[in-house]
């Protein structure tokens, strides 16, 4: 895929691929592993963002809750042969501590 000078993939290059193929790529899995392991403070930044959102809307009677992560993708765990057991482990040992 073609990249911009910044290192990001060019939008036009992405349009030639199906979303599922991009979303399950090694690059996305690596990025998610970095996020889950708080590499470079990625999760800390995410937590700061949601803390700010919650503070902004804490008294809003029309806000019922927040969807912190939609359709969580387990990164490299999906490649394991024992994925069914791995999902439970992923939920318990990776996601739960983040909450």
Secondary structure, 3 states (H helix, E strand, C coil): CCECCCCCECHHHHCCCCHHHHHCCHHHHHHHHHHHCCHHHHHHHHHHHHHHHHHHHCCCCCCCCCCCCCCCCCHHHHHCCCHHHHHHHHHHHHHHHHC
